[in-house]
Amino acid sequence: MTRRRRRTAVSALVGLLVVALLLPATAFGHAVLKSSSPAADSKLAASPAAVTLTFTEPVQLLEERDADVVDSDGTVVSTSARKLPGDARVLEVALRAGLPEGTYTVRYKIIGADSHVIRGLFVFGVGTGELEEPFIGGLGPGGPSETSPWAVSARFLELVGLGGLLGLVAFRWLIWAPALRRAPALAAGEREAVAAWGRDAYWIAFGVLALGAMLAEGYLLVVQSAGVLGVSVLAAAQDATGLSQVLGNTSIGSLVQIRGALLFGVFALGAVLFMREYGGSVAPRPAQASYGLVGTVVIAALLISVMGGVAAQGHPQVARFPAVQIGAQLVHLATVAVWITGLALVAVSLLRVPRIAPDGGPVVSAHLLARFSRLALVVVGLAILTGVIRSLAELSEPQELWETAYGRSIVFKLLLLCPIGFLAMYNRRIVTALRRVERPNRATLRRVRRMASAEFALSISIVVIASLLVAQVPGGS
């Protein structure tokens, strides 16, 4: 492929990415009340036997009292609340027989299929009297909102921990090990030093990210429990009974349990591979470029399974063709993780490898850049494709980009993407030029490292926005 064609391909790729990010790639909808019987603000001649609530997607009740009906004094006049058999979108709240004339407030707190907690209330009347204002006493503060700093930080840390782990494993397997094996200019001593640094850096990062990912899941459970229980985050952290209730009785808790178990498996297998790679204290093993294909594949599969739980927790599972949408969301998360983590690891490697191996380090760095450049084109292309698939399920009108908070977040994401695209194209040109020289100079490597660091910083900002986007309501919902 000629240089002109490569430039055209990269430009087209960046352009497609811009178009894709004009549409939401990680958006989830919310369950909303579609209809009710009696209808909101209606007046009935006689007392109904029950109130029926129909939502736009399947819902859950943590406790029966989370859906009730009260009179104008706040006295509960409902007797039970349940999901109707055969339709998880419908709740039935049974009422006491023979309600007297007056205004009654229907209140509900449900957990949608996207794991968001939705609260609502409305009134209806019995008799001919004027409707009064809804009774809101005793509802409590409601816990942290989905767009609060607590919720956004919890999702951000979860994405960083899981994405960092997957990207770390992929980088050592697909970039680091092949580049180190194929670098011809390394003397024996330099090769051992570079391999030892790569191994040590990998396991330090693996331990920090694995522990961080498990702590992030715990933090996410506390924040989500606070929203479900309607209390502060600190109160939820101190409420062992409430946390157990959320863990055992909600889809949120079930997914957290599954992800926690899988992450523990990642940590345990990592410990085994760590001990095997380093060997005993008496006769430590020489550093290798990787710990083997089988261990890498198993750890990667476990991490992808954990990310699958994250993808299944959102709105894709209630969209049309849910298997396609969940799969697209999983691929999107995984490819973006490999890309962003790879940027950080390339920047660190370009800083350390030439210092560890002054003679052959620049050549190894050039191999790292070449392999990562090729991988980045693939994963970014997949991220674009899956982003478009997700977008088709979420956006309904272009004007939602500027008319809704969700759309404005997309615009901010796009503004950050533009400099990332220019930096990527600039780095691509440098990497292409490096293929023509036997030994790249340090000044060029420093320039690439600075550009990769800038890309990484901007991409982290996009992850922060994505952590907010998952809580905002897209216009197409």
Buried (B, 14 or more C-beta within 10 A) or exposed (E): EEEEEBBEEBEEBBEBBBBBBBBBBBBBBBBEBEEBEBEBEEBBEEBBEBBBBBBBBBBBBBEEEBBBBBBBEEEEBBBEBBBEEEEBBBBBBBBEEEBEBBBBBBBBBBBBBBBBBBBBBBBBBBBEEEBBEBBEEEEEEBBBBBBBEBBBBBBBBBBBBBBBBBBBBBBBBBBBBBBBEEBEBBEEEBBBBBBBBBBEBBBEBBBBBBEBBBEBBBBBBBBBBBBBBBBBBEBBBEBEEBBEBBBEBBBBBBBBBBBBEBBEBBBEBBBEBBEEBBEEEEEEEEBBBBBEEEBBEBBBEBBBBBBBBBBBBBBBBBBEEBEBBBBBBBBBBBBBBBBBBBBBBBBBBBBBBBEBBEEBBBBBBBBBBBBBBEBBBEBBBBBBBBBBBBBBBBBEEEEBBEEBEBBBBBBBBBEBBEEBBEBBBBBBEBBBEBEEEEEBEBEBBEBBBBBBBBBBBBBBBBBBBBBBBBBBBBBBB
